[in-house]
Amino acid sequence: MLHQLVSEKIVPGVSYAMLHQGHLQAEVFGKRQLVPVEEELKPALLYDVASLTKVIGTTTVILKLVEEGKLKVDDPVKKYLPQFSDERVTLRHFLTHTSAITGYIKNRNSLNAEQLIEALYTLHTGDWFEKKVVYTDVGMIFLGLIIERLYHKPVQQVITTEVLQPLQMNESTFNPDPAMCVPTELSPQRGLICGQVHDPKANIIGERCGSAGLFMSLYDLIKFSLWMLGSSSNKRVLHEETIAHLFNDQTPNRQLGRSLGWDLRFNKQGSACLYHTGFTGTFILLDKEKQDALIVLTNRVHPRAANDLFLEKRDEIIAQYLSEKK
């Protein structure tokens, strides 16, 4: 099914890894880019992992701050960001996408970083507050601003020093060499986007953005997965009990199917797996109980972002993977 993504021209190329109880299967195949010229995909290139930044970086730092007693998951956002309007909204709501934060920002993509952040404070809470999960970048951007306030430096710098470096994910960065990157969209406004974050909000906000911006190699995502599964010798950053708690529904009513940062999927035995996707065509699934992981990196927005067929195929791949697992 992964090879069909390329053979059926749904994506130009795929880098994937499957971990199974200490065994690794990995492949890199297809094209790195199709325009302006075709280039073959090769190992060790960096992908714009988009929203995987939320769970690998921002969520991990928030959990570290919780462990250190510097904040609580059920603290109101307003405690750390006084300009935030709704006293009901907590860090848990942002982490589980149950805040119902909504609204329209006029001319969003033409604002500068300061203007866009100010505009985010004008958004309001919808009437589905706590009732359902509605995925949004905005909550993670606010969590990044909370991290900035506590560390006194931008969230992307914090992720680098508190997550990437301790876990020895040395190939991953927020400031990549374009020559080492898989390009994303050929944009009418920006040209061929390569080595710059694809997401418009993250591109504007820059190093203060906690929702996207991280570039990673397949190798580093394997390292991260082994650490999350508890099978890495590196025990830094978070306690194992903190990671274990992630494999539970953490929504306010514990019934909406999301953890802190992560989505949940379930294996045949009914055990929870951590799951997350990125808009650019990345996704990861972690099964701690079975010691399994699936990591898939594609450039599904290359050369154009409109690619709903990929989303359909991605869901089929995850369903098939979960059904095949022993």
N, C-alpha and C positions, 0 to 999 in steps of 0.2 A: 504493500500500500504506500509506503514511503517512496519507493522507486517510481510508482505510478504518478506521484505528484510531479515528477520531472518528465517522465515519458509522455504524459498527457498534457504537458506544457502548462500545468497549473502554477508551478513555480520554476524559476530558472535552475535552482540548485538546492541541495539538502545536505546538512551536516547533522548527524544524529548519533546518539549513544544510548545503549540499553545496559543497565546494570542489573545483575541478578545474583544475589548472594555472593558478592565478591568477584563475579565474573563480568567482563566487559566485552560488549560488541559495539563497534563504532565504524561508521563509514562517512565519506565525504564524496559527493558526486554531483554532476551537472555543471551548470554555468555559474560563474561569479557574477557576471553581468551580461546583458544582451545589447545594451546601447551605451555609448555611441558605437562601440565595437564589442563583439563577443569575446569573453575571456573565460577560461576554464576555472572552476572552483578548485581551491587547493587547501590543504590542512593549515591550521593555525591562524586563519583570518579571523578578524573581529566582526561581530554582528551587532548592530543596534538592537539591543534586546527589549527596547521600549518599556512596557509596563512590568517586565520582570524586575526592573529597577525597584518597583514598589515593595516586593517581597524580599529580594536578595539584600537590598540596601535599607530603605526607610523603615520597613517593619522590623528588621533585625535590630536597628539602632534603637527604636522605640522600646522593644523588649529588653534590650540591655539597660536602658534607663529605668525601666520598671524593676529589674533585678537589683539595681543599685539604689532603689528607693527614691529616685529623683522625680518620679511621677507615678501615677496610678492609671490603669486603663480606664477606670470609670470617673476620672477627673473631668470636669467640664472644660471644654476647649477655651472658654473665656478666661479661665484661671491663668493661662499662659499667653493668650492673645486677647487682651482686653477689648480690642476693636471689634472682635467677633460678636455678632448680635444676639444669637439664640443661646440662652443659658442652659437649655435642656441638652444640647448636643455635647457628647463626651468623646474622648479619644476612641472608645469602643465603637461608637457609631461610625466614625470615619474608617476605622480599621475593617469593619464588617460591611461597609457600604449601605448602612441603614439610616444614615443621617437625613435622607430626603432633600439634601441641598440641591437647589435648582434655581434657574433664572437665565436671563439672556444678557450677555455682555456685547454691547454694540461695538462694531469695528474691532473685535478682539485681536485679530492678527496684525493690526496696524499700531497697537499700543506698544510702549516700551515696558521694560520689566517692572518698574515702580508703578506705572499706571495700571498694568494688568493685575498686579497683586492688590492694589487698592480696589480695583473693580471686583475682585473675588469677594471682598467683604460686603459688597452690595447684594450678593445672592441671598436667597431666603430658604426657609425650610418648608417643604411641601407637606400636603396632608397625609402622605403615606409614611411619615416619620415612624420608625421602628416596626412598621407593618410588613415591609418587603425590602428585598435587596435590589438596589438600583446602582449599578456600577458607575463610578465617577472618578475622574482624576483629581477633582478639587480637594477632596478630603486628604489625599496623600500630599498635595501641595501644602495644605495647612499644617499637616504633621511635620513636613520638612521645615516649615517656619518655626514650629515649636522646638524642633531639634536645634535649629540655628540659634534660638534664644537661649537655650540651656548650654550649648557649647561655645557660643559667641563666635561662630564661624559658619559659613554656608554648608548646607546639608551635604552637598556632594563632596566637599572636603572631609566632612565627618565620616561619610560612608567609606571613603578611601582609607582613612587612618584607623577606623574602628571595626571595619568588616573586611575589606579587600586585603589589606596588609597583614592583619593577624592570621587570616585563613590562607595566606600565601597565594592569593589569586593575582599573581604578578602580571599577567597579560591583560587584565581587565582595567579599564580606565574610563574617565569622563572626557579625556582629551586625547583621542587617538590620532595616530598617523594615518591619513587617508589611504596611503599606499598599502596599509595592512587591513583595510576595511572592505566588507561587502557593501556595495552601494545600495541605496533604497530607491526612492521614486525619482523619475525624471519629471521635475516640477516646472510648470510654466513660469512660476515666480522665482524659483531658487536654482533652476538648472538641475543637473545630476547631483543628488544629495549623497555625499560620500564622506564619512568621517565627521559629519554633523548630525545631531539628533533630528530624526524625522518629525517628531511630534511638534506642532506649531507652538503650543504653550511652553513646552520645555525649551524650545529654541529661543523663545523670547526671554524667559525667566533665567535661563542659564544655570549657574552653579547653585542657585538658591532653590532649584526645583527638585522635589522628592518623588515625582511621579514617573519620570523617564529621564534618559540621558546616558545610561550606562552602556558601554560597549564591552562585549565579553567574547572569549574564545570558547569553543567546545570543551577544551581541556580544563579551563577554570570552572565551567559549569559541572563537569564531572567531579572536580574537587569539592565544590559547594554541595553537591548531592550526597557524596560520601560523608561529608560532615553532618548534614541534616539527618542522614540515616543512622548516624552514630558509629559508622564503621571506619571513620578516619582516626588517625592517631592524634590529630589536632583537636584538642578539647577546649580551645579558647573561644572567646566572644560570648557564648550563651551556655548556661547550664543545660544538661540533658533533660532535666524535668521541664524546663521552659519549652523546649522543642517538643517534648512528648505531649504537652497540653495543647499544642497546635492541632493535633489530630482529633479535635472535638469541635462541635458546633459552639462558636463563641458569640453568636448574635444575641441581642438583648433577651429574647425569649427562648434561646437555645433550640430553635426549630426551623431556622431559615437556611441552613446548609452552608454557612460560611464560617471560617475561622478568622483569626486575627491576621489580616492581610491576604491570606490564602483562601481560595475556593476549596471545596471538598468534593471528591468523587469517591465511589465505594467499589471495592473489589468483590469477587463472587461470594466471599465469606461475610460480606457486610461490613468489613473494616474500612475506616476512613483513610483516604489518600489525600495528600496535599496537591493542589493543581493550580496553575496560573498560566495565562497567555500574554503575549505581547502583540500589539497591532501590526507590527512589521512581519509577523509570521513565525514567532517563537512560542514554544510552550514546553512545560516541564510538569511531570507527575512523579510524586514520591510516595512510595509505600513502605513505611518504616517496619511494619509488622512482617512483611514478606521480604524485606531488604531488596526491593526492586526500585528502579528509576527509569523513566523514559525522558530523554532530552531531545528536542527537535528544534533546529535552527534553520529557517528559510528566509529568503528575501521576497516574500509574497507581494510586496508593494512595488516590486520592480518589474517592468518599468512604470506601471500605473497602479495607483492605490485601490482602484475599484476591482475587487477580486473576491466576490462573495462565494464563489465555488470552493475556494480554499477553506473557508470557514466550515462549509458543509463536510468537506473531506477530513478536516481536522477532527471534527466531532466523531466521524466514523472511525478514524484511527484510534482515538482514545477509547471508544466503546469496544473495538476489536481487541485492543491491548488488554483492557480489563477483563474481557471474557476469556482470553487465552491464558492469562496468568494462572499458575498452579496454586 
